[in-house]
Amino acid sequence: MSTGRKLPLQTAARLAEAVVAEIGRALERWTVAGSIRRKKPFVHDLEIVAIPRFATDLFGGSSGSLLDALLDSLC
């Protein structure tokens, strides 16, 4: 079991919304998962499940690096 910091549910949910607000344009779909979705009173980690707007093939190849694609979509 981890001994890291735990946040109240409302604080963690606002943090998740802030993260998605920053990277959301790079995502096709997303949802908050884990303890926030289960509405646990205290949250230890932030889980966001997402489908990116850019695609890679089954072997991880793409027209550019994953980081480049993410940065391009945010600019």
N, C-alpha and C positions, 0 to 999 in steps of 0.2 A: 504494500500500500504506500502511496506517495505521501510525503510529508509537506508538500508545497502549499502555497496560499490558496484559500478558498474564498470565493466571492459570493455575496448574496445573489439570489436568482435575478432580481431586477437589474443589478449592476452588470452581471454577466450578459444578460439579454441586450442591454444597451451597448455593451462592448461588441457583441456579435453584430448588431445592426451597424455600428460604426465601421467595422472591418468590411462588411459587405458593401457599404456605401462607398468605400475606397476602391474596392476591386470589382464591384458588381457589373461594370460595363464590359469586363472581360469574360463574364459568365453567361452561358446560355440559360441555365437554370441553377437554382441553389436552394438549399433549405438548411436551417439550423437543426442540429441533431444532438444526441447525447443527453446530458443532464438538464440542459435548458429545455429541450423538447419534452423531457419527462417531468419538467417542473419540480426538480429537486430544490429544496430550500437553499442549499449551498452548492456551488459549482466549482470544480477543480480545474477543468479544462474546457476549451472552446472548440466545439466540433461543427464544422460547416461542410456539408456534402455538396459538391458542385460539378456541373458539366461546363467545361470551358467553351468559349465561342470558337476558338481555333482547334484544328483537328490534327491528330497524328495518326500514322498508320499502325497496324497491329504490331509492328516491330519497333515502335518508338520514333520512326523517322518523320520528319516534317520539312516544310520548305525553309525553315529557319529554326533557330533554337527555341525551346519552349519559353525561356525567359524573354527573348526578343519579341516573340508573339504577344506575350502578356504586356510588356512595356509598350509595344506599338498600339495595342488596343486601349490602353489607358491614356495615351497622349492625344 
